[in-house]
């Protein structure tokens, strides 16, 4: 990887149910000697180790929405950092309103007392309002509301970093905000859960394809696929993610 490149690594490209034996959503982005994760599903610590990514390299975890297959790996990430790695460097966790409360509740349910334990490193929670742009070091992140129920706002996230624009839809049924979020992006990562079955709160491949000409992004890779989608993967016109896949921008 050249210093000027941005690396996108699909550590986990699966859905909530492990379809195709894939890990839950976890996308690593490496740029300017930094590494962040977009989402950190429950299986992500295992997936990171299998991918050869050391958790101490991760400075930020960005969360699209508060479902377990997208943020449920963070309690394990924090406990591993505290008890095994003896982490001392700060960790920033960025996501929708309610993120801190939901994460601390999850930690308390999974490991009673863990939410109140003092870590040897600082954790900074940054909660984004809808359509808010926040600059964090060399990263600019903008949140776009999408249509997915999670008990809190759900977002597509637009990242500007290293001279590149990367957008991830998160989970959502079709919404016009996907066009806005992905405008002129170098890479748009988009869920396509089913092939042609319409389902509330999730996007199907045919609905995406029927609007393809309206997108202005340079490249689309689909992810978060069910068994239905995976059975048709060899006959799709768009690129598809898989665990371990790396993309350089």
N, C-alpha and C positions, 0 to 999 in steps of 0.2 A: 504494500500500500504506500503510494507516494504521500508526502506530507500534506499536499494540497487536496488530497482526495477525502471524500466522506464515505465511510463504509457502513452499509446497512446489512445487518446480519439477522436473519430470521432464526432466532434461538428456539422459538416455539411458534408454530403457524396453525395450530389446531383450534378446535372449538372446545366447548365446556366438557364434552363427553369423550374426548380422546379419539375421535374418529380418525381412522387410518393409522392408529398408534402414534399420533402426533402429540407433542407437548402443547400445553395451553399457551395463549398469546404472550409473547415476550420478544420484542424487537430491539436489538442492540444497535446503537448508532455511535460510531467512533469518528472523532474529528478533532483536529488541533490538540492532540495529546490528551483528549478527554473522552469519556465514554458515558453515555446515558442509556437508560432503558425506556422504551415506550411500552407500558403495561408490564405486569409481572404476575402472571397467573399462578395458581397454586402449585404447579409443577415446575416453576421457573428455576429454583435453586438447583434442582437436579439437571435441568436442561442446560444451565450455564456451565456446570461442571463438565457435562458431556461435550459441550462446545469448546471447552478449554478457555473459557473467559473467567478470569479471576474476579470475584465480587469486589475486591478492593479497588479495582479499576473504575468501578461505577460510582460516579459522583452525584447522579440525579436519577430519580425514577419518576416518569411522567405517566399519569393515569387518565385514561379516557372516561371510564365510568366505574361505578362501585359494585361490580359483580365479581364473584370469587375467581372466575377464570381470567380476570383482568387485573385484580389487585390482591388476590388471596395468597400470593407468594411473598408478599412484603413482610408479614410477621416472621416467617422463616428466615428471610434475608436479614432482618434486623437481629434476630437471636443468634444466627450464625456469625454475624459480624461482631456481636458482643462477646459471645462465649468461646468461639473457635478461633476467629481471626484476630481478636483483640483490636478491632479497628479504632483508630484515633482521628481519622480524617472526617470532616462533616459529610452528611448525606442530606440532600434536598429532595423532598417528595412533593410533587406538583400535581394538582388535579382539581376536580370540581368542589364546590362548597359541600361541607360535610365529610370531606376526606379524613381529616384528623380524628374526628369523633368516631367514625365507622372503623377506621383502622385500629384505634386503641381498643374499641369494643371487641373487634375480632381477635386481637392479641389476648385480651382477658378471657375470652371464651376458649381459645385454643390452649393457652398456657397461663392459668390464673396467676396473677401477680406480676406478669411480664410487662404490662402496660405502665406500671408504676416504678419499674426498676430503672436505676440510673445507668445509662450507657457511658462508655468511655469516649464517646464521640457525640457531637451535636447533631440533632435531627431538626431540620427546618421544614415546616409545612407551609406550602404556598397554595392557597385556594383561589382559583380563577373565577371571576364572574364571566357570564356569557359575552363573547366578542371582546374580551379583554386581551390586550397584548402586554406581555411582561418580558422585559429584558433581564436575563440572568447570565452574567458574564458574556461570553461570545454567542449565546443562544437567545433568539427571539422566538417566543411561543405565543400563538393566538388560539383561542378557544372558539369553536363554532358549535352552537346547539344542534343536536340531532334528535331523531325520534326513536328513543329506546328507553324503556322504563327500567330504572335501577334504584328507585327510592331517593334519588338525588339527580341533579342535572347530568346529562350524558353529552359528551363532546366529541367532535372531530378536532384533531390537533394539527395545527400548521406550524412547522418548525423552520426557521431560517437560521442556518449555521454553515460556516465554512464556505460561504458564497453559494450555497445550494438551498433549495426549498423542498422539504419532505412533508407530506401530509398523510395522516392515517385517519380513516373514517371512524374508527371504533366500530361498535355495533349500532346499526340503524336500519330502519326501512328507508325507502327513497325519500329524500328531502332536498329541496333546492339549495340548501346551505352547503351540500357537497360540492356543487359547482363553484360556489364562492370560495370555499376553503381551499380547493385544489387549483385555483386560477393560476396558470403559468408555472405550476410546480414542476420541478425536475422529476419527482417521483410521487405518485399517488398510490398509496396502499389502501385497498378497499375490500371490505368483507363482501363475500357472495356466498351466503349460507346454503341456499338451494339453487337448483338449476332453473326451474321455471315455476316453482310453487310459491305463491304469494303468502307471506307470513308476517303477521304484525310484529313490528320492532326489528325485523331482519330484512336484508336486501337479497334478492335473487339475481342470478346471472343475466337472465333475459331482460329484466327491468333495467339493469345497468347497460346492457348492450343497446337497448332501444333508445338510450339517451347519449350514446357514445360520442356522437358528432358535436354535442354541446360542450364537451370538455375541452379545455385549452392546455391541460397538463401535457408534459412531454412523454410520460410513461405511466402505465397502470399495471400494478401487480395485485392479483386478488388472493385473499387469504381467508382464514376462519371458515373453512369449508366442511360441510356435513358429508356423511357417507354417500348421499345422493350426488353431490357435486364431485366428490373424488372418483366416483364410478364413471364420470364423463370427462375426466381431466385430459385425456388424450385427444379430445375432439373440440377443445375450446380455442377461441381466437385470441384470448388475452393470456398474458403470462400468469403463471400460478406460483405461489410460494410453496416452499417445503422446508422442513426443519434442516438447519445447516446452510441454507442458501445465503450467499453473500452477493451483494450488489455494490458496485463502486461508482460514485458520481463525481 
